[in-house]
Amino acid sequence: MSNSISVCIPAYNRATLLPALLDSIFSQKYEIFEILIIEDNSPDRMQIAKIAEQYAARYPGKINYRENDCNLGYDGNLRRLIETARGDYVMFMGNDDLLAAGALEAISESLEKYQEVAVVLRSYASFYNDPIEVVQTFRYFDTDRYFSPGVDAIVTFFRRSVFISGMVFNRKAAAACATTQFDGTLLYQQYLVCRLLSESAGYYLMYIVSHHRLGGIPDFGFSASESSNYTPGEQTVESSVAFMRGMLRIAKEFEQSSGQPVYNKILRDIGNYSYPILAIQSKRPVKEFISYVRKLGALGLWRVPLFHVYVVGLLIFGRTLCDGLITQLKRYYGRAPILGDVYGGKSPPEGAFRIGPR
């Protein structure tokens, strides 16, 4: 029997983009799913509620719409989505992103073959206005990959789960380890990766599952847990540093509580792929950018040689040229280049691999 999937949408503002996301979900051929929308007390609440009501009337029994009495913030709302969902698995979707055609079917097929899988890491593509006009494709391996529980799986999935759209978790396992400990980090899914993959298997799906919409304005910093680290509507130096600090804090505290040596390996992997977090602040005046680099270095990234390579490249050539080079490398390899000692799991059994849903 097929697994049921709850497509979970943490809704805060961006009401005008919600219909496109819902259309992308309802265009799926796979039918064993519910859509759970939890609105987090945003200024767009009335518009979001009206859209949910319209789609609920059009698709009876498919939409479960809830509202938070107060703003829980990103992490708190993810936790409530998990608590409220009814599916065997939860798939998270950012409220401005899109679900790719055939995504639910592809995920269901993988979960049917590997019942012990608790986390699915997926490929995705980015776009500005039209998902057909892909800016970059984010693939990590050349085939689907299976990951046994443990340190290596956690390290591989950790940094690669920052972008949440299309990430899938076993609902009961995720609900069982609920915590408020990392509220305000914007990285609750990384905590779940650590906890679930310490005991259960993971799966990497090469199939493009979601489309990431670029150019949005950050809608974080309104909740009490986020206000000290994030400024609504801005991507400040302080918010970028806080984001990285939160990521490393999750890794450190998981290592301390579990005894599993993940921290240094995660730090190296983050450093090897630290270009995006550097690039996001690289167009600031040189002195400000150097100050930002020093703050990131103080978190331990100075120990990773590629971190310094990216800094020099951005200072000499600028972001536009560096972005172009990285995009070309991804197109050449058909995936992100493997940098450092990245554990790639193992190939699925013969006959299990496919490039898309049947």
C-alpha positions as CSV (number, residue, x, y, z in Angstrom):
1,M,0.0,0.0,0.0
2,S,1.3,3.4,-0.9
3,N,2.5,5.8,1.8
4,S,0.5,8.9,2.4
5,I,2.3,12.2,2.2
6,S,1.4,15.5,3.9
7,V,2.7,18.5,1.8
8,C,3.4,21.0,4.5
9,I,3.4,24.7,3.8
10,P,4.6,27.2,6.5
11,A,2.7,30.3,5.3
12,Y,3.8,33.8,6.1
13,N,3.0,36.6,3.7
14,R,3.6,36.0,-0.1
15,A,-0.1,35.3,-0.6
16,T,0.1,36.2,-4.3
17,L,2.5,33.3,-4.8
18,L,0.5,30.6,-3.0
19,P,-1.9,29.7,-5.9
20,A,1.1,28.8,-8.2
21,L,2.4,26.5,-5.5
22,L,-1.0,24.9,-4.9
23,D,-1.5,24.4,-8.6
24,S,1.9,22.7,-8.9
25,I,0.8,20.2,-6.1
26,F,-2.6,19.5,-7.5
27,S,-1.1,18.8,-11.0
28,Q,0.6,15.7,-9.5
29,K,-0.7,12.3,-10.7
30,Y,0.0,10.8,-7.2
31,E,-3.2,11.2,-5.2
32,I,-2.4,9.9,-1.7
33,F,-1.6,13.3,-0.1
34,E,-3.0,16.1,1.9
35,I,-1.9,19.7,1.8
36,L,-1.4,21.3,5.2
37,I,-1.1,25.0,5.4
38,I,-0.4,26.7,8.7
39,E,-0.5,30.5,8.6
40,D,1.9,32.1,11.1
41,N,0.0,35.3,12.0
42,S,1.3,37.4,9.0
43,P,-0.2,40.6,7.5
44,D,-1.4,38.5,4.6
45,R,-3.5,36.2,6.8
46,M,-6.9,37.2,5.3
47,Q,-5.7,36.7,1.7
48,I,-4.0,33.4,2.5
49,A,-7.2,32.1,4.3
50,K,-9.3,33.1,1.3
51,I,-7.0,31.3,-1.2
52,A,-7.0,28.2,1.0
53,E,-10.8,28.3,1.2
54,Q,-11.1,28.6,-2.6
55,Y,-8.9,25.6,-3.2
56,A,-10.6,23.6,-0.4
57,A,-13.9,24.1,-2.2
58,R,-12.3,23.1,-5.5
59,Y,-10.6,20.0,-4.1
60,P,-12.7,18.7,-1.2
61,G,-10.9,16.9,1.6
62,K,-7.4,17.8,0.3
63,I,-6.6,21.0,2.1
64,N,-6.2,21.3,5.8
65,Y,-5.8,25.0,6.7
66,R,-4.8,26.2,10.2
67,E,-3.8,29.5,11.8
68,N,-1.4,30.2,14.7
69,D,-2.7,32.5,17.3
70,C,0.7,34.2,17.6
71,N,3.8,34.2,15.4
72,L,5.7,31.0,16.1
73,G,8.5,31.8,13.7
74,Y,10.0,29.5,11.0
75,D,11.2,26.7,13.3
76,G,8.1,26.7,15.6
77,N,5.8,26.6,12.6
78,L,7.7,23.6,11.1
79,R,7.2,21.8,14.4
80,R,3.5,22.5,14.4
81,L,3.2,21.3,10.9
82,I,4.7,18.0,11.9
83,E,2.4,17.7,14.9
84,T,-0.7,18.5,12.9
85,A,0.1,16.5,9.7
86,R,-1.7,13.2,9.1
87,G,0.5,11.6,6.5
88,D,3.1,8.9,7.0
89,Y,5.6,11.4,5.7
90,V,5.9,15.1,5.7
91,M,7.2,17.1,2.7
92,F,8.0,20.7,3.3
93,M,7.5,23.4,0.7
94,G,8.4,27.0,0.9
95,N,5.4,29.2,0.2
96,D,7.0,30.8,-2.8
97,D,8.5,27.7,-4.4
98,L,7.0,25.1,-6.7
99,L,6.7,21.3,-6.7
100,A,8.1,19.7,-9.9
101,A,6.0,17.5,-12.1
102,G,6.0,13.9,-11.0
103,A,7.7,14.7,-7.7
104,L,5.2,13.0,-5.3
105,E,5.2,9.9,-7.5
106,A,9.1,9.8,-7.5
107,I,9.3,10.1,-3.7
108,S,6.6,7.6,-3.1
109,E,8.4,5.0,-5.3
110,S,11.6,5.5,-3.3
111,L,9.8,5.2,0.1
112,E,8.0,2.0,-1.0
113,K,11.3,0.4,-1.9
114,Y,13.0,1.5,1.3
115,Q,10.6,1.5,4.2
116,E,13.4,2.1,6.7
117,V,14.2,5.5,5.1
118,A,13.4,8.4,7.4
119,V,14.8,11.4,5.4
120,V,14.8,12.0,1.7
121,L,17.2,14.5,0.3
122,R,16.2,15.7,-3.2
123,S,17.6,17.6,-6.2
124,Y,16.1,20.9,-7.1
125,A,16.4,23.7,-9.6
126,S,16.3,27.5,-9.2
127,F,14.4,30.1,-11.3
128,Y,13.3,33.7,-11.2
129,N,10.0,34.0,-13.0
130,D,9.4,30.9,-15.1
131,P,10.5,27.4,-13.7
132,I,11.3,26.4,-17.3
133,E,14.0,29.0,-17.4
134,V,16.4,27.3,-14.9
135,V,19.2,29.3,-13.4
136,Q,20.9,26.5,-11.7
137,T,20.3,22.8,-11.0
138,F,21.4,21.4,-7.6
139,R,22.3,17.7,-7.9
140,Y,24.7,16.1,-5.5
141,F,25.3,12.7,-7.0
142,D,25.0,11.0,-10.4
143,T,22.4,8.5,-9.3
144,D,19.9,7.8,-6.5
145,R,21.9,6.9,-3.4
146,Y,21.0,5.0,-0.2
147,F,22.6,6.0,3.1
148,S,22.8,3.7,6.2
149,P,22.3,5.4,9.5
150,G,25.2,7.1,11.2
151,V,27.8,9.9,11.2
152,D,28.6,9.8,7.4
153,A,24.9,10.1,6.4
154,I,24.4,13.0,8.8
155,V,27.4,14.9,7.5
156,T,26.4,14.5,3.9
157,F,22.7,15.5,4.4
158,F,23.4,18.3,7.0
159,R,24.5,21.2,4.8
160,R,22.5,19.9,1.8
161,S,19.2,20.2,3.7
162,V,19.4,24.0,4.3
163,F,17.0,24.6,1.4
164,I,13.9,22.9,2.6
165,S,11.5,22.7,-0.3
166,G,11.0,19.0,-1.2
167,M,12.7,17.6,1.9
168,V,10.8,14.6,3.2
169,F,10.8,13.2,6.8
170,N,9.1,10.3,8.5
171,R,6.4,12.1,10.4
172,K,6.3,9.9,13.5
173,A,10.0,9.9,13.9
174,A,10.2,13.7,13.5
175,A,7.4,14.3,16.0
176,A,9.0,12.0,18.5
177,C,12.1,14.3,18.8
178,A,10.4,17.7,18.8
179,T,12.3,20.4,20.6
180,T,12.2,24.2,21.0
181,Q,16.0,24.2,21.6
182,F,16.9,25.6,18.2
183,D,14.0,28.0,17.6
184,G,15.3,31.1,15.9
185,T,18.0,29.4,13.9
186,L,15.8,28.9,10.8
187,L,17.3,25.4,10.6
188,Y,15.0,23.1,12.4
189,Q,15.3,20.6,9.5
190,Q,19.0,20.2,10.1
191,Y,18.3,19.2,13.7
192,L,15.8,16.6,12.3
193,V,18.5,15.3,9.9
194,C,20.9,14.7,12.8
195,R,18.3,13.0,15.0
196,L,16.6,10.8,12.4
197,L,19.7,9.8,10.5
198,S,21.5,8.7,13.7
199,E,19.0,5.8,13.9
200,S,17.4,5.5,10.5
201,A,18.4,5.4,6.8
202,G,18.4,8.3,4.3
203,Y,17.9,8.4,0.6
204,Y,19.1,10.9,-2.0
205,L,16.7,11.3,-5.0
206,M,18.4,12.5,-8.1
207,Y,15.1,13.5,-9.6
208,I,14.3,17.2,-9.6
209,V,11.6,17.5,-6.9
210,S,11.2,21.2,-6.4
211,H,11.8,24.6,-8.0
212,H,13.3,27.3,-5.9
213,R,12.1,30.9,-6.7
214,L,14.9,33.4,-6.5
215,G,14.7,37.1,-5.7
216,G,12.4,36.9,-2.7
217,I,12.7,39.2,0.3
218,P,13.5,37.5,3.6
219,D,10.4,37.2,5.8
220,F,12.2,36.3,9.1
221,G,12.7,38.2,12.3
222,F,9.1,38.8,13.3
223,S,8.9,36.1,16.0
224,A,10.3,36.5,19.5
225,S,12.8,33.7,18.8
226,E,14.1,35.3,15.6
227,S,14.1,39.0,16.4
228,S,17.6,39.1,18.0
229,N,19.3,37.6,14.9
230,Y,17.2,38.6,11.9
231,T,16.0,41.9,10.5
232,P,12.7,41.5,8.5
233,G,13.1,42.2,4.8
234,E,16.9,42.5,4.9
235,Q,19.9,40.2,4.5
236,T,22.3,41.8,6.9
237,V,25.8,40.8,7.7
238,E,24.7,40.1,11.3
239,S,21.9,37.8,10.0
240,S,24.3,35.8,7.8
241,V,26.7,35.3,10.6
242,A,23.8,34.3,13.0
243,F,22.7,31.8,10.4
244,M,26.1,30.1,10.2
245,R,26.5,30.3,14.0
246,G,23.1,28.5,14.3
247,M,24.1,25.8,11.9
248,L,27.3,25.0,13.7
249,R,25.6,25.2,17.0
250,I,23.1,22.4,16.0
251,A,26.0,20.2,14.9
252,K,28.0,20.9,18.1
253,E,25.1,20.3,20.5
254,F,24.0,17.1,18.6
255,E,27.6,15.8,18.9
256,Q,27.7,16.6,22.6
257,S,24.3,15.0,23.4
258,S,24.7,11.9,21.2
259,G,28.5,11.3,21.3
260,Q,28.6,11.0,17.5
261,P,31.6,12.9,16.1
262,V,29.9,15.0,13.4
263,Y,31.0,18.5,14.2
264,N,34.5,18.7,12.6
265,K,33.3,16.8,9.5
266,I,30.3,19.1,9.1
267,L,32.5,22.2,9.6
268,R,34.8,21.0,6.8
269,D,31.9,20.3,4.5
270,I,30.4,23.7,5.1
271,G,33.8,25.3,4.5
272,N,34.3,23.4,1.2
273,Y,31.0,24.7,0.0
274,S,31.0,28.1,1.7
275,Y,30.9,30.1,-1.6
276,P,27.1,31.0,-1.3
277,I,27.3,32.3,2.2
278,L,30.3,34.4,1.2
279,A,28.8,35.6,-2.0
280,I,25.6,36.8,-0.4
281,Q,27.5,39.7,1.3
282,S,30.2,40.1,-1.3
283,K,28.8,43.2,-3.0
284,R,29.2,45.3,0.2
285,P,32.1,47.7,0.4
286,V,35.5,45.9,0.7
287,K,36.0,46.8,4.4
288,E,32.5,45.5,5.3
289,F,33.0,42.3,3.4
290,I,36.4,41.7,5.0
291,S,34.9,42.2,8.4
292,Y,32.2,39.7,7.5
293,V,34.8,37.2,6.3
294,R,36.7,37.5,9.6
295,K,33.5,36.8,11.6
296,L,32.9,33.7,9.6
297,G,36.5,32.7,10.0
298,A,36.2,33.0,13.7
299,L,33.5,30.4,13.7
300,G,36.2,27.9,12.5
301,L,35.9,28.3,8.7
302,W,39.4,29.8,8.5
303,R,40.7,26.2,8.9
304,V,39.3,25.2,5.5
305,P,41.5,26.1,2.5
306,L,38.7,26.5,0.0
307,F,37.1,29.1,2.2
308,H,40.1,31.3,1.5
309,V,40.0,30.5,-2.2
310,Y,36.4,31.7,-2.4
311,V,37.3,34.9,-0.5
312,V,40.1,35.7,-2.9
313,G,38.1,34.9,-5.9
314,L,35.2,37.2,-4.9
315,L,37.6,40.0,-4.1
316,I,39.5,39.8,-7.4
317,F,36.9,38.7,-9.9
318,G,33.6,39.7,-8.2
319,R,30.4,37.8,-7.7
320,T,29.0,37.9,-11.3
321,L,32.1,36.2,-12.8
322,C,32.4,33.7,-10.0
323,D,28.7,32.8,-10.2
324,G,29.1,32.2,-13.9
325,L,32.1,30.0,-13.4
326,I,30.3,27.8,-10.8
327,T,27.2,27.5,-13.0
328,Q,29.4,26.3,-15.9
329,L,31.1,23.8,-13.6
330,K,27.8,22.4,-12.5
331,R,26.6,22.1,-16.1
332,Y,29.8,20.4,-17.1
333,Y,29.6,17.8,-14.4
334,G,25.8,17.5,-14.4
335,R,25.8,18.0,-10.6
336,A,27.7,19.9,-7.9
337,P,31.4,19.1,-8.0
338,I,32.6,16.8,-5.2
339,L,34.8,18.8,-2.9
340,G,36.6,17.1,0.0
341,D,35.7,13.8,1.5
342,V,32.0,13.6,0.7
343,Y,30.3,10.3,1.6
344,G,28.1,9.2,-1.3
345,G,26.2,6.3,0.3
346,K,25.7,3.3,-2.0
347,S,23.8,2.7,-5.1
348,P,20.3,1.2,-4.8
349,P,19.9,-2.5,-5.7
350,E,20.0,-3.3,-9.4
351,G,16.8,-2.3,-11.2
352,A,15.8,0.2,-8.5
353,F,17.3,3.3,-10.2
354,R,15.2,5.4,-12.4
355,I,15.4,9.0,-13.8
356,G,11.8,9.8,-13.1
357,P,8.4,8.4,-12.2
358,R,7.0,5.7,-14.4
